[in-house]
């Protein structure tokens, strides 16, 4: 199909790029996401027009947050942008006059890693994005798994503890409350406050205030070998491994790809997660075990994935 444009819509920024058939991004642009959700559509269209001016493109793929319908056209709900039943495909096509598909942003990133990144040698994969919350995307037998209604893959809201910690989705005990960047901060703050001697290094990094310790401070302390920070990473990894064991029982992927801001810590997260996954996998050593790898495309995954999915409309 030639060149396409992939768009990655976030709560604070809209990133777009011209994507070739090998997943290479030939040109990029980035604009802030407008506060008014109605203006966001125009901002997406402006980014597409800017890139189209210098390249001959044939289609557009937009990775948007929230629930996307099975026809890949309507944003059913996107809390961070306040979209509800937003006919995004039609509105963008009316503005840019190019065939457009809409995809969940985590699905788009997972597809990018599947086609061009860390999972490129596999037909079955699950991507887990570990950031403020947990997102994900599932590819089975070489196809993006969307489910009957288009909203599959919301793995961060698997219920891990009945009546557990309240989640922003309205439920309690969701996986992302125990295995995300938010959880990492909570573990560090609670442990430092409970034992200031053991938490000395974290407190030093944050002027002695346990309640506002940041994830980057915990990562820095862990990289320095601080025992408390390493324990915090181990706790986070154990929760990730638990959820991955459940997902392996359901989908039996060949590989789990870890992405998102927390995964940027590299082996600090990867090694304990791989061990925790092995520990919690039903059947343990008696069954084949999926690889656990880090995402390789970084912020390019969503753009490359959305652009490639536009070819498969």
Buried (B, 14 or more C-beta within 10 A) or exposed (E): EEBBBBBBBBEEEBBBBBBBEEBEBEBBBEBEBBEEBEEBBBBBBBBBBBBBEEBEBEBBBBBBBBBBBEEBBBBBBBEEBEBBEBBBBEBBBEBBEBBBBBBBBBBBBBBBBBBBBBBBEBBBBBBBBBBBBBBBBBBBEEEBBBEEEBBBBBBBBBEBEEEBBEBEBEEBBBBBBBBBBBBBBBBBBBBBBEEEEBBBBBBEBBEEEBEEBBBBBBBBBBEEEBEBBBBBBBBBBBBBBBBBBBBBEEBEBBBBBBBBBBBBBEEBBBEBBBBBBBEBBEEEEEEEBBBBBBBBBEBBBBBBBBBBBBBEB
